[in-house]
């Protein structure tokens, strides 16, 4: 029977749909502990920042390494050197946006706390 056979596709679709409820019951959510205590929007946003920040930092490091690799292998190829410069430029723009978001979050949080509000800060 070919993998392109309509009957095989139908069997696969029915199997996946039929097994989905059983697989969902057996699934243990790995981030359930991260979301414990989230009962308002500021706490939710802080949790999202806590989750995204390490990923963003790792991506920035990887892109800088990639740009360095492009520079090292350019070997006089002006087009590849220009591409490496562009990668570094946009990586630094991303780093600036990440740092700007953190500074903005801290400033807003401290302003709210100084005005007598209650909240949570990173």
C-alpha positions, 0 to 999 in steps of 0.5 A, a space after each residue: 500500500 502506497 503512502 499516498 493511498 487515500 485509505 491509508 490517509 483516512 486510517 491515519 487521520 481516524 487513528 490520530 483523532 481517535 487517540 487524541 483524548 487518551 493522549 491528552 489525559 496522559 499528558 502532564 503539563 511541564 509548565 504547570 508549575 510556572 503558571 502557579 499563582 497567576 491570577 491577574 494580568 501584571 503577574 501573567 505579563 511578568 511570567 511571560 517575560 520570565 519565559 521569553 527572556 532566556 530564549 531571546 538571549 540565547 537567540 542573540 548569542 546564536 546570531 552573533 556566533 552565526 555572524 562571526 562565522 559568516 565573517 570568518 568564512 567570507 574570504 574577501 567575498 563582499 556580499 557575505 561580509 555585508 550579510 554578516 554586518 547586517 546580521 550583527 546590526 539586526 541582532 544588536 537592534 534585537 538586544 536593544 529592544 530586549 533591554 529597552 523592554 526590561 528597562 520600561 517594565 522596571 520603570 513602570 513597576 517602580 512608578 506604580 509602587 512609588 505611587 502606593 500601588 501594589 504589584 510584583 516586579 521581576 
